Amino acid sequence: MAILSKEFGRHYELNRKMRSGARCAMMEATHRGCGDKYAVKVIKKEGRSLNSEIRSLMRLSHANCVQLHEVYEEHKDLYLVMDLVEGATLADEISYQAAFSEARIAGIMSQILDALNHMHENGIVHGNLVEEHVIVSCDDTVKIVGFGSSYL
């Protein structure tokens, strides 16, 4: 996957901010051509190297890991176009639900372990796998996100 230059706005429209931090914002975007929705991580470059995060995401191809689709580089920002993952964080699920069934816990943990196995088989260490980086959909499908601290 090549890093594309200065064409982000021609291909995507930013819709809403989903969350933000000191150096980045996670936005919902719509592809102008097909209308599909994606999550876009907008990162302020500020002289930082983001090669590890991008290279890690490029190696992933697993149902339980967020998928990177495209990377755009503009003067001050990088745009990482990824799956739009709907659901609640595992941290939210734990705090809102009084009890989990053994079967539900086993299903969620099995997916997390499958994703970790895929990462490690590809030489990737997540670096910050916490409950906030595990998204659980309404059908209990798990996606691992938050690869900003990952390394190879």
C-alpha positions in Angstrom: 0.0 0.0 0.0 1.4 3.3 -1.0 1.0 6.6 0.9 -1.1 8.9 -1.3 -0.4 12.6 -1.4 -2.7 15.5 -1.1 -5.9 13.9 -2.4 -7.8 13.0 0.7 -10.4 15.7 0.3 -11.1 14.7 -3.3 -11.9 11.1 -2.2 -13.5 11.5 1.3 -15.7 13.9 3.2 -15.2 14.2 7.0 -18.6 13.9 8.7 -18.2 14.0 12.5 -15.6 13.7 15.2 -15.9 10.4 17.1 -13.1 11.1 19.6 -9.9 13.1 19.9 -6.6 13.3 21.7 -3.7 15.6 21.9 -2.1 14.7 18.5 -4.9 13.1 16.6 -8.7 12.9 16.0 -10.8 9.9 15.0 -13.4 11.1 12.4 -16.2 9.4 10.5 -15.9 10.0 6.8 -17.8 9.1 3.7 -16.1 8.0 0.4 -17.2 10.5 -2.2 -17.3 7.8 -5.0 -19.2 4.9 -3.4 -20.8 6.5 -0.3 -19.2 3.9 2.1 -18.4 5.1 5.6 -15.0 4.7 7.2 -13.1 5.8 10.3 -10.3 8.2 9.6 -7.5 8.8 12.0 -6.2 12.4 11.4 -2.7 12.7 12.8 -0.7 15.9 13.2 2.7 15.0 11.8 4.7 17.5 13.9 8.0 15.8 13.0 7.0 12.4 14.4 7.6 9.1 12.6 4.4 7.1 12.3 6.0 4.3 10.3 5.5 1.7 13.0 1.8 2.2 13.3 1.3 2.3 9.6 3.5 -0.7 8.9 1.7 -2.7 11.7 -1.7 -1.9 10.3 -0.6 -2.8 6.7 0.4 -6.3 7.9 -2.9 -7.0 9.5 -5.6 -9.0 7.7 -7.8 -10.6 10.3 -11.6 -10.4 11.1 -10.9 -9.2 14.6 -8.4 -6.5 13.8 -9.3 -3.1 12.4 -8.3 -3.0 8.7 -6.3 -0.1 7.2 -7.5 0.8 3.7 -5.5 3.9 2.6 -3.0 6.4 3.9 -2.9 10.0 2.7 -0.2 12.5 3.6 -0.7 16.2 3.4 1.4 19.1 4.5 0.7 18.9 8.3 -1.5 15.8 8.6 -1.7 12.1 7.9 -5.0 10.5 7.2 -5.3 6.7 8.0 -8.5 5.4 6.4 -9.7 2.3 8.3 -12.8 0.2 9.0 -15.6 2.1 10.8 -16.1 -0.1 13.8 -19.5 0.2 15.5 -20.0 -0.9 19.1 -18.9 -0.3 22.6 -15.5 -0.6 24.1 -14.9 -3.6 26.3 -14.4 -1.2 29.2 -17.9 0.2 28.6 -19.4 -3.3 28.4 -17.7 -4.3 31.7 -18.9 -1.1 33.5 -22.5 -1.2 32.1 -23.2 -4.9 32.5 -23.6 -6.5 36.0 -22.6 -10.0 34.9 -21.4 -11.8 31.8 -22.3 -15.3 31.0 -19.4 -17.8 30.8 -20.2 -18.4 27.1 -20.1 -14.7 26.3 -16.8 -14.2 28.0 -15.3 -17.2 26.3 -16.5 -15.9 22.9 -15.0 -12.5 23.4 -11.7 -13.8 24.8 -11.4 -16.3 22.0 -11.7 -13.5 19.4 -9.1 -11.4 21.3 -6.7 -14.3 21.4 -7.2 -15.1 17.7 -6.4 -11.5 16.9 -3.3 -11.5 19.2 -2.1 -14.7 17.6 -2.4 -13.1 14.1 -0.6 -10.0 15.3 2.3 -12.1 16.8 2.5 -14.4 13.8 3.1 -11.2 11.7 5.7 -9.8 14.1 3.4 -7.1 15.6 3.2 -6.1 19.2 0.1 -4.0 19.9 1.8 -2.2 22.7 -1.3 -0.9 24.5 -4.0 -3.6 24.5 -6.4 -2.3 27.1 -10.2 -2.6 27.4 -10.6 0.7 25.5 -8.9 -0.7 22.4 -11.3 -3.7 22.2 -14.6 -2.9 20.5 -17.5 -5.2 20.9 -20.4 -5.0 18.4 -24.0 -5.7 19.2 -23.6 -9.3 18.0 -20.4 -9.7 20.2 -18.0 -9.5 17.3 -14.7 -8.1 18.5 -12.3 -5.7 16.8 -8.9 -4.7 18.1 -8.2 -1.0 17.5 -5.7 1.6 18.8 -2.4 0.6 17.1 -0.7 3.9 17.9 1.8 2.2 20.3 2.4 -0.9 18.1 5.8 -2.0 16.9 7.4 -4.7 14.8 
